[in-house]
Amino acid sequence: MKKLLLCGMVLLSTSCADFQQTVGEKMKAVNAALNTNSTSTTGTQTTASVKQSGKITNEQCKTSIGKSRTYFEQILGFKLNESNSSGYTSFSETYNLQISDRKDRFGGNLAICIISIDPQTNKVTTFSMPT
């Protein structure tokens, strides 16, 4: 009985050590992927500032108040209307726009800029960038 218990303990400790080593290796791989430099420079322009269709930059979001609907339609490459709005009322139209040069709080590429446009003036009245 003691031999059986001893053999079980040896096998159990070996599997735990293998599991710990595997988890440690995977954590290192995830950390390495998260710590890569995503804004490498090529000449005077960074890859993060390259215009991407359907997206705006972090700076364009921050300076959006007072800009017109047509300004954002030119940048995005499509019309802003009730079919692609996240909220549409007689007082404001809200749009969730993806930011090309900013990451979300989980390290993914889903950072958004929420802009509200006054339908009477067609100008941006507020913006927000949730973390």
C-alpha positions, 0 to 999 in steps of 0.5 A: 500500500505504501508503494502504491501511495509513493508511486502515485505521489511521484506521478502526481508531482511529475505531472504538476511540474510539467503543467507548471512548466507549460503554463510558464512557457505560455505566459512568457509567449503571451508577454512577448507578444504583448510587449512587441513594438507596434509603432516601428518607424519607417522614415519619418512616418510611423506605421501607427499614423498610416491612414486606414479605411474606416478608422480614425486616429487618436488625435482626430478623435480628440479634436473632433468637437465642431467638425462636420459630418462630411469631414468624418465621412471623407476620413472613413470612406462611408456615409454616417446615417441611422443604419450605422449609428449606435444611437439615433434620436432627434437630438443626436446621432451617436457613432462608434468609430474605431481608432487605428493608432490606439489599443483598448485596455486589453491590448487589442485593436478595438479602441473606439471613439464615440462621437455625437453629432447634432442632426440640425447642425451636422457638427460633432458636439461631444466625443468620448474614448472609453478605456 
